[in-house]
Amino acid sequence: MFNDVIDTARPAQTARRLASDADTITETLRIAGQVRQGAVERDRQRRLPHEDIAALKEAGIFAITVPRAHGGLDASAVTVAEVIRILSAADPSVGQIPQNHFCFLPVFSFGTKEQAAYFYGRVLAGDSIGNAHSENTRNRAGVYEHDLKKVNGGWRVTGKKFYSTGASFAQWIPFIGFDGDGKQFMFFVDAKADGVTLFDDWTGMGQRTTASGTTLFEDVFVPDFHVFPYEKAGDRDRPTRLLAALIHSAIDLGIAEEALADTRDYILNSNRPWIDNPNATHAEEPFVIQSFGELGLQVRTAQRLLRHAAHEIDAARASGDSARALEAGLATADARIACGRAALAVADELFALTGARATQEKFDLDRHWRNARTHTLHDPLRWKLFHLGNYYLNGIEPGPRSLI
């Protein structure tokens, strides 16, 4: 039921080990079929996709980026983007839920060998990472009002977080904080720890079932073993942040592709020709054909830019070179802008091409626009354009902590 307190006591799934990137895509396609079947009803009812996320965990999808040194597949950025694109076409809320998991998983390598071995082992067993690092205040992003204190053997935190995408499905809920010297750390809270409460109070018009609501920490103890230095995430030669933008791009592309497919299906099977159309079917109207061609061009361009950005991220990871990381960031910004624009264009033009009958609730086609409009607001595209323009015009590189 909407706004209920979320139960985190569900046991973790036992995950299988995927042998290759190809196996990963096969499993993702299989589960995406199941995800798509319930997408419309979940959107209407704001019902969280617990069964679908459990299936993804059991199939080993959440473990694909665990490093080979710790027994994982160490899947490429190309594969991660494809997984998210496939899932987001089926249901972009499901596609968004693993985003923080994949972005924060590399943080385990920032700690000790013992920490990495333990937490990567937990992910291989079926655990997932959620998110509770944002707050619903008017502070600048990255400025927190939580109360964080060092105590014997760990830390205690009290605070109220928001945009907790993935937390209700996760065993580990991370937040970001600073020690007394101003050093930045990521704290991984056990979802079952005393004082942790999750609320399904996300009321956004789109991405309705991401559970991006409130996480309440009330004097929660976080052992030192669960705390990792986080400043390394912004290092230019550690392109970990690029994966976040790549995944968001893939979510938008999935929305665009599904909206375009639904537009085509409606035009071919439900539309009647307009009175001025000299042809027998709506699909033969020249203006409809032209507009559909323009939308297809935007989607195909976004597809190519997403693949290019993923390849650039893989190359940057392999080289460890700051120049390659910069190129990967620029390519990812291109993809993020193109995918976002494609999602918005298709989801909006859908109704102009199909007509008033397509707006009926039974079709739920407005979910594409609501999802696109909501998700593309995640991080402002205008700032990506600024950083691109400032680099190409003035030669000023985006800072390592800018979202590009």
MARPARO-802870 format. One record per residue: residue in three letters; x, y, z of N, C-alpha, C in turn. Coordinates in pm, whole numbers, plus 50000, padded with zeros to 5 digits. Layout:
<guvexs>
- Ala_X_Y_Z_X_Y_Z_X_Y_Z
...
</guvexs>
This chain:
<guvexs>
- Met_50085_49881_50000_50000_50000_50000_50089_50124_50000
- Phe_50051_50224_49922_50131_50345_49910_50152_50410_50046
- Asn_50276_50459_50068_50317_50531_50188_50331_50440_50309
- Asp_50323_50309_50291_50349_50217_50401_50497_50219_50436
- Val_50525_50185_50562_50663_50158_50599_50707_50032_50528
- Ile_50827_50033_50471_50877_49921_50392_50949_49822_50481
- Asp_50917_49696_50468_50981_49589_50544_51112_49550_50478
- Thr_51223_49562_50553_51355_49526_50499_51400_49389_50545
- Ala_51312_49314_50608_51353_49187_50668_51350_49070_50570
- Arg_51313_49096_50442_51311_48988_50345_51452_48931_50328
- Pro_51466_48800_50323_51599_48743_50308_51658_48772_50170
- Ala_51791_48779_50166_51858_48801_50038_51843_48680_49948
- Gln_51836_48705_49818_51829_48596_49722_51965_48526_49712
- Thr_51963_48402_49671_52087_48330_49640_52113_48347_49491
- Ala_52221_48415_49458_52246_48452_49320_52327_48345_49248
- Arg_52299_48328_49120_52381_48242_49036_52498_48323_48982
- Arg_52596_48256_48927_52712_48323_48868_52699_48319_48717
- Leu_52691_48434_48656_52685_48443_48510_52825_48429_48453
- Ala_52838_48350_48347_52969_48313_48295_53027_48414_48198
- Ser_52942_48497_48136_52992_48587_48033_52897_48705_48016
- Asp_52946_48805_47942_52861_48919_47909_52743_48874_47823
- Ala_52765_48778_47735_52657_48728_47650_52549_48661_47733
- Asp_52589_48582_47833_52492_48520_47923_52412_48626_47999
- Thr_52479_48734_48034_52413_48843_48104_52301_48902_48020
- Ile_52327_48927_47894_52225_48984_47806_52110_48886_47786
- Thr_52141_48757_47771_52036_48656_47756_51944_48654_47876
- Glu_52001_48656_47996_51921_48654_48118_51840_48783_48133
- Thr_51900_48895_48096_51829_49022_48105_51709_49024_48012
- Leu_51725_48976_47891_51614_48970_47798_51502_48880_47850
- Arg_51540_48770_47910_51438_48678_47966_51358_48747_48076
- Ile_51427_48811_48168_51358_48874_48280_51281_48998_48234
- Ala_51333_49067_48132_51264_49185_48082_51125_49151_48029
- Gly_51110_49032_47973_50978_48990_47928_50879_48984_48043
- Gln_50925_48933_48155_50842_48927_48276_50815_49068_48329
- Val_50915_49152_48328_50902_49289_48377_50798_49366_48296
- Arg_50804_49352_48164_50713_49428_48075_50567_49391_48099
- Gln_50540_49266_48132_50402_49220_48149_50329_49296_48260
- Gly_50401_49335_48364_50335_49402_48476_50359_49551_48483
- Ala_50427_49608_48385_50470_49747_48394_50354_49844_48403
- Val_50250_49826_48321_50138_49920_48319_50063_49917_48452
- Glu_50033_49799_48502_49958_49789_48629_50039_49843_48746
- Arg_50170_49817_48746_50252_49873_48854_50249_50025_48850
- Asp_50256_50081_48729_50252_50226_48715_50121_50281_48767
- Arg_50011_50218_48733_49880_50266_48774_49862_50256_48925
- Gln_49910_50148_48984_49887_50121_49125_50001_50165_49216
- Arg_50111_50213_49157_50232_50245_49233_50277_50124_49316
- Arg_50271_50009_49254_50310_49885_49323_50457_49855_49294
- Leu_50535_49838_49398_50679_49820_49384_50711_49684_49323
- Pro_50814_49677_49238_50846_49555_49163_50936_49458_49241
- His_50893_49418_49359_50977_49330_49441_51010_49198_49371
- Glu_50911_49140_49303_50935_49011_49238_51036_49023_49125
- Asp_51029_49131_49050_51121_49151_48938_51263_49177_48986
- Ile_51278_49256_49091_51412_49282_49144_51469_49154_49204
- Ala_51386_49075_49271_51433_48947_49325_51480_48855_49213
- Ala_51408_48856_49100_51448_48772_48986_51582_48817_48929
- Leu_51603_48948_48922_51731_49000_48872_51846_48962_48965
- Lys_51822_48967_49095_51925_48927_49191_51956_48779_49179
- Glu_51851_48699_49174_51869_48554_49166_51944_48514_49039
- Ala_51919_48588_48930_51985_48557_48803_52131_48602_48802
- Gly_52172_48680_48902_52310_48726_48910_52336_48858_48840
- Ile_52232_48929_48798_52250_49054_48725_52316_49160_48813
- Phe_52279_49166_48940_52335_49268_49028_52483_49244_49057
- Ala_52532_49124_49028_52672_49091_49059_52765_49103_48940
- Ile_52717_49147_48825_52797_49136_48702_52921_49225_48702
- Thr_52924_49332_48783_53040_49421_48782_53137_49394_48896
- Val_53114_49289_48973_53212_49252_49074_53344_49217_49004
- Pro_53458_49270_49050_53586_49244_48982_53621_49096_48977
- Arg_53693_49059_48872_53736_48920_48856_53823_48874_48974
- Ala_53900_48966_49029_53986_48931_49142_53907_48885_49263
- His_53780_48919_49267_53694_48879_49377_53588_48778_49332
- Gly_53612_48714_49218_53522_48608_49173_53409_48652_49084
- Gly_53409_48778_49040_53300_48829_48959_53328_48827_48811
- Leu_53231_48872_48735_53241_48876_48589_53315_49000_48541
- Asp_53311_49107_48620_53372_49234_48580_53321_49277_48443
- Ala_53188_49280_48430_53125_49310_48302_53163_49449_48254
- Ser_53166_49465_48124_53203_49591_48062_53093_49696_48079
- Ala_53132_49822_48061_53033_49930_48060_52934_49911_47946
- Val_52981_49856_47835_52891_49826_47723_52780_49733_47767
- Thr_52816_49630_47843_52716_49534_47890_52623_49597_47992
- Val_52677_49674_48085_52593_49740_48185_52491_49831_48118
- Ala_52535_49909_48022_52443_49999_47951_52334_49920_47879
- Glu_52372_49808_47820_52274_49727_47748_52173_49664_47844
- Val_52219_49619_47959_52129_49564_48061_52027_49669_48102
- Ile_52073_49789_48132_51983_49895_48178_51889_49938_48066
- Arg_51939_49946_47944_51853_49983_47830_51740_49883_47812
- Ile_51773_49755_47816_51672_49650_47798_51567_49656_47908
- Leu_51612_49667_48032_51519_49672_48145_51434_49799_48140
- Ser_51493_49910_48100_51421_50037_48099_51317_50043_47988
- Ala_51343_49974_47878_51240_49964_47775_51119_49888_47828
- Ala_51146_49785_47908_51036_49707_47967_50966_49785_48077
- Asp_51043_49852_48162_50990_49934_48271_51105_50020_48324
- Pro_51104_50150_48295_51217_50233_48335_51236_50247_48485
- Ser_51131_50221_48563_51149_50220_48708_51239_50104_48749
- Val_51215_49988_48691_51300_49872_48718_51441_49899_48668
- Gly_51454_49965_48553_51585_49998_48501_51663_50093_48589
- Gln_51594_50181_48660_51662_50279_48745_51703_50221_48879
- Ile_51634_50121_48927_51660_50070_49062_51804_50022_49080
- Pro_51868_49953_48984_52007_49909_49005_52111_50019_48984
- Gln_52068_50140_48947_52165_50242_48909_52265_50271_49020
- Asn_52217_50299_49140_52308_50329_49250_52392_50208_49288
- His_52335_50090_49275_52409_49969_49305_52536_49960_49220
- Phe_52521_49975_49089_52636_49965_49000_52734_50083_49020
- Cys_52682_50199_49054_52769_50316_49071_52850_50309_49201
- Phe_52789_50257_49307_52858_50255_49436_52938_50127_49460
- Leu_52914_50023_49383_52985_49898_49404_53137_49914_49395
- Pro_53192_49997_49303_53338_50013_49299_53398_50073_49426
- Val_53316_50137_49510_53366_50197_49633_53428_50091_49725
- Phe_53382_49967_49713_53439_49860_49797_53588_49842_49772
- Ser_53634_49880_49653_53777_49867_49623_53859_49980_49683
- Phe_53793_50082_49739_53864_50195_49799_53910_50165_49941
- Gly_53857_50057_50000_53891_50025_50138_54003_49924_50148
- Thr_54002_49846_50254_54104_49744_50274_54071_49619_50194
- Lys_54168_49529_50182_54145_49402_50113_54035_49323_50183
- Glu_54034_49329_50314_53933_49254_50391_53793_49310_50366
- Gln_53783_49442_50361_53653_49503_50331_53605_49464_50192
- Ala_53694_49474_50094_53657_49441_49956_53613_49296_49946
- Ala_53687_49206_50008_53654_49063_50000_53517_49036_50061
- Tyr_53489_49099_50173_53360_49075_50240_53244_49130_50158
- Phe_53251_49255_50120_53135_49317_50054_53115_49265_49911
- Tyr_53223_49242_49838_53205_49182_49706_53148_49041_49720
- Gly_53189_48972_49825_53134_48839_49850_52985_48843_49879
- Arg_52942_48945_49952_52799_48959_49982_52719_48988_49854
- Val_52775_49069_49764_52706_49098_49638_52697_48973_49553
- Leu_52803_48894_49549_52800_48769_49474_52695_48674_49531
- Ala_52670_48684_49660_52570_48598_49724_52427_48646_49700
- Gly_52412_48770_49653_52278_48819_49622_52241_48951_49685
- Asp_52332_49011_49763_52302_49141_49823_52305_49252_49718
- Ser_52234_49360_49747_52238_49476_49659_52256_49602_49741
- Ile_52295_49708_49672_52322_49838_49733_52209_49934_49694
- Gly_52159_50005_49791_52056_50105_49767_52115_50244_49763
- Asn_52048_50338_49829_52092_50477_49820_52018_50560_49925
- Ala_52094_50642_49997_52033_50739_50089_52128_50856_50110
- His_52185_50908_50002_52283_51014_50020_52227_51153_49992
- Ser_52101_51162_49948_52041_51293_49922_51941_51329_50031
- Glu_51917_51458_50044_51820_51505_50144_51723_51602_50078
- Asn_51601_51604_50128_51495_51687_50071_51496_51823_50140
- Thr_51603_51899_50115_51619_52032_50173_51653_52130_50062
- Arg_51675_52257_50100_51714_52357_50001_51865_52379_50001
- Asn_51938_52292_50072_52083_52302_50070_52136_52262_49934
- Arg_52254_52313_49901_52323_52269_49780_52348_52119_49789
- Ala_52338_52050_49676_52366_51906_49675_52504_51881_49734
- Gly_52511_51783_49823_52638_51752_49888_52654_51817_50025
- Val_52558_51902_50062_52556_51961_50196_52446_51891_50275
- Tyr_52485_51832_50388_52393_51743_50461_52359_51797_50599
- Glu_52236_51768_50642_52190_51809_50774_52191_51694_50874
- His_52230_51574_50830_52230_51463_50923_52332_51486_51035
- Asp_52308_51420_51148_52399_51427_51262_52487_51302_51261
- Leu_52616_51318_51242_52709_51207_51230_52818_51223_51336
- Lys_52833_51120_51419_52930_51126_51528_53016_51002_51530
- Lys_53147_51022_51556_53240_50909_51574_53225_50855_51715
- Val_53211_50724_51724_53200_50656_51854_53296_50538_51853
- Asn_53307_50470_51964_53396_50356_51975_53356_50246_51877
- Gly_53445_50211_51784_53419_50103_51690_53340_50140_51567
- Gly_53302_50267_51556_53223_50305_51439_53168_50445_51448
- Trp_53047_50461_51395_52982_50591_51386_52834_50576_51421
- Arg_52774_50688_51461_52629_50691_51481_52572_50805_51398
- Val_52462_50774_51329_52401_50873_51240_52252_50885_51269
- Thr_52207_51010_51267_52064_51041_51274_52034_51141_51163
- Gly_51936_51109_51083_51903_51199_50974_51791_51145_50888
- Lys_51741_51232_50801_51629_51198_50713_51672_51219_50570
- Lys_51669_51113_50491_51716_51115_50353_51599_51100_50256
- Phe_51623_51139_50130_51519_51128_50028_51583_51081_49898
- Tyr_51501_51059_49796_51547_51003_49669_51622_50871_49692
- Ser_51565_50787_49777_51634_50664_49819_51609_50550_49721
- Thr_51632_50575_49593_51608_50475_49489_51684_50347_49518
- Gly_51614_50235_49518_51676_50105_49537_51688_50062_49681
- Ala_51669_50152_49776_51694_50119_49917_51597_50012_49968
- Ser_51473_50017_49925_51374_49923_49977_51397_49780_49930
- Phe_51483_49763_49830_51513_49630_49778_51652_49583_49822
- Ala_51722_49667_49898_51865_49647_49921_51896_49594_50060
- Gln_52015_49534_50071_52067_49492_50199_52162_49597_50257
- Trp_52213_49687_50171_52307_49790_50214_52261_49926_50163
- Ile_52253_50023_50254_52203_50156_50220_52314_50257_50248
- Pro_52380_50307_50144_52492_50399_50166_52448_50545_50177
- Phe_52524_50620_50256_52512_50765_50256_52653_50823_50263
- Ile_52665_50951_50230_52793_51019_50226_52803_51114_50344
- Gly_52919_51118_50407_52941_51209_50519_53087_51247_50529
- Phe_53116_51338_50623_53251_51391_50641_53296_51370_50785
- Asp_53425_51340_50801_53477_51329_50937_53512_51467_50989
- Gly_53572_51472_51109_53604_51600_51170_53707_51681_51095
- Asp_53783_51616_51008_53884_51685_50928_53834_51723_50789
- Gly_53707_51699_50764_53649_51734_50636_53672_51631_50527
- Lys_53721_51513_50563_53741_51408_50464_53610_51337_50436
- Gln_53589_51303_50310_53462_51246_50265_53466_51094_50272
- Phe_53358_51035_50325_53347_50891_50337_53209_50846_50290
- Met_53202_50719_50251_53073_50657_50225_53048_50552_50332
- Phe_52930_50560_50393_52891_50473_50502_52786_50375_50452
- Phe_52812_50245_50463_52717_50144_50418_52641_50091_50538
- Val_52514_50130_50545_52429_50093_50657_52360_49960_50627
- Asp_52364_49869_50722_52288_49745_50710_52139_49779_50713
- Ala_52064_49739_50612_51923_49775_50604_51842_49721_50721
- Lys_51895_49618_50788_51825_49560_50903_51870_49618_51036
- Ala_51960_49715_51033_52013_49773_51156_51904_49843_51235
- Asp_51917_49842_51366_51823_49914_51452_51824_50062_51418
- Gly_51704_50120_51406_51692_50262_51379_51675_50299_51234
- Val_51673_50199_51143_51653_50224_51000_51507_50202_50964
- Thr_51444_50301_50905_51305_50289_50859_51295_50347_50718
- Leu_51230_50273_50630_51210_50316_50492_51062_50343_50467
- Phe_51033_50453_50398_50895_50489_50367_50877_50499_50216
- Asp_50771_50438_50165_50740_50446_50023_50654_50570_50001
- Asp_50714_50687_50009_50640_50813_49998_50683_50895_49877
- Trp_50736_50829_49774_50769_50897_49649_50640_50922_49572
- Thr_50610_51050_49543_50484_51086_49475_50509_51149_49339
- Gly_50625_51129_49282_50655_51185_49151_50557_51137_49046
- Met_50530_51221_48946_50432_51183_48844_50485_51071_48756
- Gly_50618_51058_48747_50678_50951_48668_50774_50870_48751
- Gln_50830_50763_48690_50919_50672_48762_50856_50637_48897
- Arg_50728_50601_48892_50647_50589_49013_50689_50476_49105
- Thr_50753_50371_49050_50778_50253_49132_50927_50228_49157
- Thr_51003_50337_49165_51145_50327_49200_51166_50326_49351
- Ala_51059_50353_49427_51067_50363_49574_51167_50470_49615
- Ser_51167_50581_49541_51266_50688_49566_51219_50781_49677
- Gly_51179_50724_49789_51123_50802_49898_51218_50825_50013
- Thr_51166_50817_50134_51239_50858_50254_51307_50742_50323
- Thr_51430_50766_50367_51502_50677_50457_51527_50753_50587
- Leu_51486_50695_50698_51503_50759_50828_51608_50683_50908
- Phe_51713_50752_50948_51815_50697_51037_51795_50758_51176
- Glu_51773_50674_51275_51755_50720_51412_51861_50656_51501
- Asp_51969_50731_51523_52080_50684_51606_52128_50546_51560
- Val_52154_50534_51432_52195_50407_51371_52347_50391_51385
- Phe_52389_50275_51430_52531_50245_51444_52586_50188_51314
- Val_52697_50245_51266_52764_50198_51146_52907_50158_51185
- Pro_52941_50029_51181_53076_49987_51219_53181_50047_51126
- Asp_53303_50065_51179_53412_50117_51096_53436_50030_50973
- Phe_53409_49902_50985_53431_49810_50874_53340_49840_50756
- His_53233_49915_50780_53136_49948_50676_53158_50088_50619
- Val_53271_50149_50650_53299_50286_50609_53418_50288_50513
- Phe_53402_50363_50402_53503_50365_50295_53538_50509_50258
- Pro_53665_50537_50228_53700_50670_50175_53631_50690_50041
- Tyr_53572_50808_50024_53493_50832_49902_53556_50934_49810
- Glu_53656_51005_49856_53716_51109_49773_53774_51051_49644
- Lys_53815_50923_49649_53873_50861_49531_53774_50852_49415
- Ala_53646_50858_49445_53545_50847_49338_53553_50962_49240
- Gly_53611_51076_49284_53621_51191_49196_53753_51201_49124
- Asp_53843_51106_49147_53973_51112_49079_53955_51099_48928
- Arg_54028_51180_48852_54014_51179_48707_54055_51044_48649
- Asp_54151_50974_48713_54194_50846_48659_54110_50729_48713
- Arg_54004_50760_48785_53911_50657_48832_53772_50693_48779
- Pro_53740_50654_48657_53615_50700_48595_53492_50626_48649
- Thr_53481_50619_48782_53367_50550_48842_53238_50630_48826
- Arg_53249_50762_48831_53130_50846_48822_53068_50843_48682
- Leu_53150_50812_48582_53098_50809_48445_52990_50704_48428
- Leu_52999_50596_48505_52900_50491_48491_52761_50541_48529
- Ala_52753_50633_48624_52623_50688_48664_52556_50758_48547
- Ala_52630_50844_48479_52573_50916_48365_52538_50821_48251
- Leu_52621_50720_48232_52594_50621_48126_52464_50547_48155
- Ile_52444_50506_48279_52323_50434_48316_52200_50523_48299
- His_52210_50648_48342_52096_50739_48323_52066_50757_48173
- Ser_52168_50761_48091_52146_50769_47946_52071_50647_47895
- Ala_52112_50529_47944_52048_50405_47901_51902_50398_47944
- Ile_51873_50453_48061_51732_50458_48106_51650_50542_48009
- Asp_51700_50661_47976_51628_50748_47882_51612_50682_47745
- Leu_51717_50614_47700_51709_50547_47570_51604_50437_47573
- Gly_51598_50362_47681_51495_50259_47693_51355_50316_47685
- Ile_51335_50430_47752_51205_50499_47746_51174_50538_47601
- Ala_51273_50596_47534_51253_50641_47396_51218_50525_47304
- Glu_51290_50415_47318_51268_50300_47230_51129_50240_47251
- Glu_51088_50226_47376_50955_50168_47403_50845_50261_47358
- Ala_50862_50391_47380_50762_50489_47335_50749_50487_47183
- Leu_50862_50474_47113_50858_50469_46967_50788_50341_46920
- Ala_50817_50230_46987_50752_50103_46951_50602_50109_46975
- Asp_50562_50170_47087_50418_50183_47116_50351_50278_47018
- Thr_50421_50383_46977_50367_50474_46876_50342_50401_46745
- Arg_50439_50324_46703_50425_50247_46579_50308_50149_46588
- Asp_50300_50079_46700_50193_49981_46717_50055_50048_46711
- Tyr_50042_50164_46776_49913_50232_46778_49878_50283_46639
- Ile_49975_50341_46569_49948_50392_46434_49904_50279_46341
- Leu_49971_50165_46347_49941_50054_46257_49812_49982_46291
- Asn_49775_49980_46419_49665_49894_46462_49543_49966_46519
- Ser_49555_50096_46552_49444_50164_46618_49399_50293_46551
- Asn_49487_50357_46475_49451_50486_46416_49361_50471_46294
- Arg_49276_50570_46274_49201_50582_46149_49256_50701_46073
- Pro_49243_50704_45941_49301_50815_45863_49224_50945_45887
- Trp_49299_51055_45887_49239_51187_45900_49162_51220_45773
- Ile_49065_51310_45785_48974_51339_45675_49047_51390_45550
- Asp_49159_51461_45569_49233_51515_45455_49335_51418_45398
- Asn_49353_51306_45464_49452_51207_45419_49400_51136_45295
- Pro_49468_51146_45183_49418_51082_45060_49441_50931_45058
- Asn_49517_50880_45157_49550_50738_45160_49453_50660_45246
- Ala_49457_50530_45232_49360_50444_45299_49389_50429_45449
- Thr_49512_50447_45490_49547_50425_45631_49622_50546_45687
- His_49617_50557_45819_49688_50665_45889_49839_50649_45868
- Ala_49886_50526_45862_50030_50500_45847_50084_50545_45712
- Glu_49994_50571_45615_50039_50616_45483_50037_50768_45469
- Glu_49989_50839_45573_49989_50985_45567_50133_51036_45561
- Pro_50168_51119_45464_50308_51162_45448_50363_51238_45567
- Phe_50279_51318_45632_50327_51394_45748_50358_51302_45865
- Val_50278_51199_45881_50302_51101_45987_50432_51025_45959
- Ile_50450_50987_45833_50572_50915_45795_50695_51002_45820
- Gln_50688_51129_45781_50801_51218_45801_50835_51234_45950
- Ser_50732_51258_46032_50755_51276_46174_50811_51150_46239
- Phe_50759_51036_46198_50810_50910_46254_50956_50890_46215
- Gly_50991_50931_46092_51129_50922_46049_51222_51010_46132
- Glu_51174_51131_46165_51255_51220_46247_51277_51164_46387
- Leu_51172_51105_46443_51184_51046_46576_51278_50926_46572
- Gly_51265_50845_46469_51355_50730_46455_51500_50773_46444
- Leu_51523_50883_46374_51659_50936_46361_51715_50974_46497
- Gln_51635_51040_46579_51681_51079_46713_51714_50957_46798
- Val_51631_50855_46790_51653_50736_46871_51778_50663_46824
- Arg_51794_50647_46693_51911_50576_46641_52040_50653_46669
- Thr_52035_50785_46663_52151_50865_46697_52188_50846_46844
- Ala_52087_50846_46931_52111_50824_47074_52170_50686_47098
- Gln_52122_50585_47025_52175_50450_47040_52325_50446_47011
- Arg_52364_50510_46902_52505_50509_46862_52592_50585_46962
- Leu_52542_50697_47010_52619_50775_47107_52632_50700_47240
- Leu_52528_50627_47279_52537_50549_47403_52642_50440_47390
- Arg_52641_50368_47278_52741_50263_47258_52882_50320_47256
- His_52897_50435_47189_53030_50498_47182_53077_50537_47322
- Ala_52990_50597_47401_53028_50638_47536_53067_50518_47622
- Ala_52993_50409_47609_53026_50289_47687_53163_50236_47649
- His_53193_50233_47520_53325_50189_47475_53435_50281_47528
- Glu_53409_50411_47530_53507_50506_47581_53533_50485_47731
- Ile_53428_50454_47806_53445_50427_47949_53528_50301_47970
- Asp_53501_50198_47892_53580_50075_47903_53726_50101_47869
- Ala_53751_50184_47769_53888_50216_47731_53957_50296_47841
- Ala_53884_50387_47904_53941_50466_48012_53973_50379_48133
- Arg_53885_50286_48164_53910_50194_48274_54034_50109_48247
- Ala_54047_50063_48125_54159_49975_48091_54293_50049_48094
- Ser_54292_50176_48054_54417_50250_48045_54455_50318_48176
- Gly_54355_50357_48254_54383_50434_48375_54437_50572_48345
- Asp_54419_50618_48223_54475_50745_48178_54373_50857_48194
- Ser_54417_50970_48249_54326_51081_48274_54272_51141_48144
- Ala_54354_51140_48038_54307_51193_47910_54195_51107_47853
- Arg_54207_50975_47867_54101_50886_47820_53975_50904_47905
- Ala_53995_50927_48035_53879_50950_48122_53805_51077_48082
- Leu_53880_51181_48043_53816_51305_47996_53736_51279_47869
- Glu_53794_51207_47775_53723_51174_47651_53598_51093_47680
- Ala_53608_51002_47776_53491_50923_47814_53383_51012_47875
- Gly_53425_51110_47954_53328_51202_48012_53257_51286_47908
- Leu_53331_51335_47810_53270_51414_47703_53173_51329_47621
- Ala_53214_51206_47591_53128_51116_47514_53001_51081_47592
- Thr_53016_51062_47723_52901_51028_47806_52805_51145_47815
- Ala_52858_51267_47821_52770_51384_47821_52692_51393_47690
- Asp_52759_51366_47578_52689_51362_47449_52573_51263_47453
- Ala_52601_51144_47505_52499_51039_47510_52384_51078_47602
- Arg_52419_51135_47716_52316_51173_47813_52220_51275_47754
- Ile_52274_51374_47685_52190_51477_47624_52105_51418_47512
- Ala_52167_51339_47425_52094_51283_47310_51985_51186_47355
- Cys_52015_51102_47452_51916_51006_47500_51801_51076_47570
- Gly_51832_51178_47649_51727_51252_47716_51636_51324_47618
- Arg_51697_51387_47520_51617_51458_47420_51532_51361_47338
- Ala_51586_51245_47306_51509_51147_47230_51388_51099_47309
- Ala_51409_51071_47438_51298_51025_47521_51188_51129_47528
- Leu_51225_51254_47550_51124_51360_47560_51054_51383_47426
- Ala_51129_51380_47317_51070_51406_47185_50969_51298_47148
- Val_51009_51172_47162_50919_51063_47123_50796_51060_47213
- Ala_50818_51072_47345_50706_51062_47439_50606_51175_47420
- Asp_50653_51290_47375_50562_51403_47352_50494_51393_47216
- Glu_50573_51365_47112_50519_51359_46977_50427_51240_46957
- Leu_50438_51141_47043_50352_51023_47038_50205_51062_47021
- Phe_50160_51157_47100_50018_51192_47098_49982_51277_46977
- Ala_50074_51359_46931_50046_51437_46810_50031_51345_46689
- Leu_50102_51233_46689_50095_51139_46576_49978_51043_46587
- Thr_49923_51024_46705_49818_50922_46723_49680_50980_46747
- Gly_49672_51095_46816_49542_51158_46836_49485_51141_46975
- Ala_49367_51200_46996_49308_51211_47129_49273_51075_47190
- Arg_49232_50980_47106_49193_50849_47162_49310_50780_47232
- Ala_49432_50811_47189_49550_50748_47250_49577_50797_47391
- Thr_49508_50906_47431_49529_50958_47566_49444_50886_47671
- Gln_49361_50793_47629_49275_50723_47724_49359_50642_47825
- Glu_49309_50637_47948_49382_50572_48057_49411_50426_48028
- Lys_49324_50359_47954_49344_50216_47932_49473_50185_47858
- Phe_49523_50280_47780_49648_50259_47707_49771_50293_47793
- Asp_49755_50384_47887_49863_50428_47977_49985_50476_47899
- Leu_49962_50530_47779_50075_50578_47699_50138_50704_47758
- Asp_50062_50774_47845_50120_50892_47907_50233_50858_48003
- Arg_50244_50729_48040_50355_50690_48130_50490_50719_48065
- His_50497_50708_47933_50624_50734_47866_50666_50880_47886
- Trp_50571_50973_47868_50603_51114_47887_50634_51143_48033
- Arg_50553_51089_48124_50575_51113_48267_50711_51059_48310
- Asn_50745_50940_48261_50875_50882_48297_50991_50962_48238
- Ala_50977_50999_48111_51084_51076_48045_51101_51212_48111
- Arg_50990_51281_48133_50999_51415_48193_51058_51409_48334
- Thr_51021_51308_48410_51070_51294_48547_51216_51253_48550
- His_51251_51150_48474_51388_51100_48484_51491_51195_48426
- Thr_51457_51266_48318_51555_51357_48257_51585_51477_48345
- Leu_51510_51494_48454_51537_51601_48550_51641_51561_48653
- His_51690_51438_48646_51779_51387_48751_51899_51477_48774
- Asp_51971_51512_48667_52080_51610_48675_52068_51698_48551
- Pro_52074_51829_48570_52036_51922_48462_52121_51906_48336
- Leu_52054_51883_48224_52125_51873_48097_52190_52006_48059
- Arg_52137_52117_48109_52193_52248_48074_52337_52260_48123
- Trp_52369_52195_48235_52505_52204_48286_52600_52114_48208
- Lys_52549_52008_48152_52633_51927_48064_52667_52007_47938
- Leu_52568_52078_47885_52594_52162_47768_52692_52274_47801
- Phe_52681_52328_47921_52776_52432_47963_52918_52378_47966
- His_52936_52262_48029_53071_52205_48039_53126_52170_47900
- Leu_53040_52116_47814_53086_52086_47677_53127_52214_47605
- Gly_53042_52317_47613_53073_52443_47547_53198_52508_47602
- Asn_53214_52504_47733_53329_52568_47797_53459_52496_47760
- Tyr_53449_52365_47739_53568_52290_47700_53603_52316_47553
- Tyr_53505_52302_47465_53533_52316_47322_53560_52461_47282
- Leu_53500_52558_47354_53521_52698_47321_53643_52756_47392
- Asn_53652_52732_47523_53754_52797_47603_53865_52704_47651
- Gly_53854_52576_47619_53957_52480_47659_53959_52452_47807
- Ile_53850_52477_47876_53843_52452_48021_53781_52316_48045
- Glu_53858_52228_48105_53810_52092_48131_53708_52094_48244
- Pro_53605_52010_48236_53512_51996_48348_53586_51944_48470
- Gly_53550_51994_48587_53612_51949_48710_53585_51802_48734
- Pro_53672_51735_48811_53655_51590_48834_53526_51554_48907
- Arg_53466_51649_48975_53341_51621_49047_53217_51672_48974
- Ser_53236_51731_48859_53118_51772_48781_53053_51647_48723
- Leu_52923_51654_48705_52849_51537_48657_52859_51528_48506
- Ile_52979_51501_48459_53003_51484_48315_53110_51380_48296
</guvexs>
